[in-house]
Amino acid sequence: MKFNDMINTIQLGDCYELIKTIPDKSIDLILTDPPYEFHCGSAHNSGIFKNRVVKPGQDIIDLKINNGIDYSILTEFVRILKHINIFIWCNKAQIQNYLNFFCKENISFEILTWHKSNPTPLTKNCYLPDTEYCLYFREKGNVLLNDGYDLKSKYWITSTNKDDKEQYLHPTIKPLEIVRKEILHTTQPNDIVLDCFCGSGTTCVAAKETGRKFIGMEINEKYYRIAVDRLNGINANGQTSIFTDFDSFK
Ligand SMILES: C[S@@+](CC[C@H](N)C(=O)[O-])C[C@H]1O[C@@H](n2cnc3c(N)ncnc32)[C@H](O)[C@@H]1O
């Protein structure tokens, strides 16, 4: 498929293959939420709740989003971005790898956090699982941040987005409002935003709502369909959002 035909669409497929078809220096922002990395038996991801070891949920294991990523895709990210401008959601086990790859003299970075006010109560011999990380890397001088006091915070506190999970059925759906702010802070109208692990389409919806273009990629057909419907204002229960403007997208 030609690059122009991918704009404002979600592609069903493996992003490690699909990304090879994206031209060099064609993307303004990558905002993505790749599979997290869980090391069996480590304190990164399990805890004890009521004397029982709690591991990543079966839904996460079934979706195969517990084994991290092939870091070679980061080289592709650099190739397709006009300038380094990238948000990557990740868990604690991945932070070091991403920092090692991106932190160079000309790159500034932030460790943004989403704090959940109602985390799963795993308390024995571990901290609560109440924090998710979103790393942001930006090429100094070439990517400017937009003004707006409400875009500048490095942390957000919300309850877990139970309503979105019920509507779009994705076990690791991210809060739309946070993603919207990230896009508004770091791009201009009509810029192209890529999410190659797009799940239920949160990044694509946020890009559409903020007047940016988007490309989504998703390997799982169920979530691909949910994301496409979501962009048309239809949730996974087949209900139409009264807030949708019904603008068609390709
Ligand atoms: C952490 S979830 C993203 C959730 C998303 N941020 C949301 O709000 O719904 C990661 C997604 O990447 C998808 N995925 C995993 N490997 C992939 C691959 N090789 N190509 C494309 N998508 C992939 C999974 O199916 C999963 O839906």
The ligand as an SDF file (V2000), in Angstrom:
LIG
                    3D

 27 29  0  0  0  0  0  0  0  0999 V2000
   -0.1830   -2.3230   25.2330 C   0  0  0  0  0  0  0  0  0  0  0  0
   -1.2870   -2.6690   23.9570 S   0  0  0  0  0  0  0  0  0  0  0  0
   -1.7670   -1.0620   23.3410 C   0  0  0  0  0  0  0  0  0  0  0  0
   -3.0180   -0.5220   23.9910 C   0  0  0  0  0  0  0  0  0  0  0  0
   -3.4040    0.8470   23.4580 C   0  0  0  0  0  0  0  0  0  0  0  0
   -2.4890    1.8680   23.9020 N   0  0  0  0  0  0  0  0  0  0  0  0
   -4.8270    1.2420   23.8520 C   0  0  0  0  0  0  0  0  0  0  0  0
   -5.0160    2.2960   24.4890 O   0  0  0  0  0  0  0  0  0  0  0  0
   -5.7410    0.4800   23.5300 O   0  0  0  0  0  0  0  0  0  0  0  0
   -0.2230   -3.2550   22.7080 C   0  0  0  0  0  0  0  0  0  0  0  0
   -0.9080   -3.7320   21.4450 C   0  0  0  0  0  0  0  0  0  0  0  0
    0.0980   -4.0690   20.4900 O   0  0  0  0  0  0  0  0  0  0  0  0
   -0.3830   -5.1450   19.7140 C   0  0  0  0  0  0  0  0  0  0  0  0
    0.7890   -5.7840   19.1010 N   0  0  0  0  0  0  0  0  0  0  0  0
    1.6640   -6.6510   19.6870 C   0  0  0  0  0  0  0  0  0  0  0  0
    2.5950   -7.0260   18.7940 N   0  0  0  0  0  0  0  0  0  0  0  0
    2.3260   -6.3740   17.6220 C   0  0  0  0  0  0  0  0  0  0  0  0
    2.9420   -6.3420   16.3480 C   0  0  0  0  0  0  0  0  0  0  0  0
    4.0300   -7.0640   16.0830 N   0  0  0  0  0  0  0  0  0  0  0  0
    2.3820   -5.5610   15.3830 N   0  0  0  0  0  0  0  0  0  0  0  0
    1.2800   -4.8140   15.6500 C   0  0  0  0  0  0  0  0  0  0  0  0
    0.6400   -4.8210   16.8390 N   0  0  0  0  0  0  0  0  0  0  0  0
    1.1620   -5.5790   17.8320 C   0  0  0  0  0  0  0  0  0  0  0  0
   -1.1370   -6.0130   20.6990 C   0  0  0  0  0  0  0  0  0  0  0  0
   -2.0840   -6.8440   20.0410 O   0  0  0  0  0  0  0  0  0  0  0  0
   -1.7810   -4.9530   21.6130 C   0  0  0  0  0  0  0  0  0  0  0  0
   -3.1090   -4.6720   21.2350 O   0  0  0  0  0  0  0  0  0  0  0  0
  1  2  1  0
  2  3  1  0
  2 10  1  0
  3  4  1  0
  4  5  1  0
  5  6  1  0
  5  7  1  0
  7  8  2  0
  7  9  1  0
 10 11  1  0
 11 12  1  0
 11 26  1  0
 12 13  1  0
 13 14  1  0
 13 24  1  0
 14 15  1  0
 14 23  1  0
 15 16  2  0
 16 17  1  0
 17 18  1  0
 17 23  2  0
 18 19  1  0
 18 20  2  0
 20 21  1  0
 21 22  2  0
 22 23  1  0
 24 25  1  0
 24 26  1  0
 26 27  1  0
M  CHG  2   2   1   9  -1
M  END
$$$$
